[in-house]
Amino acid sequence: MDTLQKLALSAAAACFEQDAASSPMVSWKIANVPVTGVKTARVQPQAVTYQGHEIPIYRAALPGGGRSPLLKAMLTTACERHCRYCSFRAGRDFRRVTLLVDEMARVYSEAFSQGIVQGLFLSTGLFGGGANTQNKLLDCAEMLRKEHRYRGYLHLKLMPGSEFGQVQRAMEMADRVSINLEAPNPERLGQLAPEKQFVDELLEPLRWAAQIRREQSPEHAFKGRWASTSTQFVVGAAGESDLELLGTTENLFKQLGVRRTYFEAFSPVPRTPFESLPAEDPTRQQRLYEASYLLRDYGFDLEDLSYNAAGHLPLNMDPKRGYAEQHLAHAPVELNLAEREQLLKVPGIGPTGSERILQTRSEHCLVDLNQLRRMGIVAERAAPYILLNGRSPARQLPLFSMKPPIS
């Protein structure tokens, strides 16, 4: 099997990992080799033909908007662990593929130089222990940065059992590093991956990353700044509640400076111990993402969100609107007086919109929804929960209303 065919298979298998692009389950047939049972994709990667091989490329979101072609790849799809949900678990019968460090660095560098990709997400199965596996990822990153003079985007996985110095070196060379917690606490992780240690193997590297950012200068980092950190959870396979997931997420944001938490709705993989479990409703994944953004960017606390008796977010309503229905429907926010923190609680108003409101009202009073629309605010979402100069804003009735307006 040539290097490009191995890369194509590796990239297809890596679809379960997330980095600014949704990466759900996909079933590829590359070079007449079917790649199935790896997670199904909600956002389909684009198949790019490169030197006769179809390579799945993701359109990763950029911080300032726009999209950039991102390759997700694994050094090997072999793994020594027996995680109960995972398609790569040891002993599972499917075709494995392994690329040498220099193969991966060379083939990616060539694809980058030809404009096929502009970023790399590099992961791998675990082999020979966490520290040994981490060294392979670091060797590949070092080869890309030094020998191939690659200065583009690089996301490196941190392996369970990696060491402090390895985390520091990864943060020096990468734009982002991540390790998948998989579950919100040790008890839930024991159901998913009984061989892994939640605190010592998975949480500790994130703690080290926070310590490095807090205590050390990034002057020796490749781009003069430390890599950001993220993690990923499997949703729905271990009976965890949304409250558990979001409680851990809030702590990661506030205590460890984690930039992003990803949520992967569980989908059963054939020939794994969890193959008979039902797939999780993808709407639950969506609600968790929405709630995590509220915790990270909108000043919400865990207690601001609504949960049912089982600790789950309602599926029929986004969590921000759920908050507004409970707290703002009968006590609307006066946009001409509210603080930024209050503005951010209103549906339709985000961080940019709140700043525009504060700036505009310093010059003149806000009196109608058209002013909000011109600021890029979703006025129709905000209208039921706000006051403009002491009055509820006039809203346009539906074109085909079943009831006549009250005079």
Secondary structure, DSSP 8 states (H G I E B T S, - for coil): --HHHHHHHHHHHGGG--SSS---B--EEETTEEE-SS-B-SS--EEEEETTEEEEEEEEE-TTSSEEEEEEEESBS--S---TT-TT-TT--S---B--HHHHHHHHHHHHHTTS-SEEEEE----S-HHHHHHHHHHHHHIIIIIS---SEEEEE--TT--HHHHHHHHHH-SEEE---BSSSHHHHHHH-TTS-IIIIIIHHHHHHHHHHHHS-GGGSTTSS--EEEEEEEESSS---HHHHHHHHHHHHHHH---EEEEEE----TTSTTTTS----HHHHHHHHHHHHHHHHS---GGGS---TTS---SSS-HHHHHHHHHTTTS-EETTT--HHHHTTSTT--HHHHHHHHHHHTTS---SHHHHHHTT--HHHHGGGEEBTTB-------TT-SS----
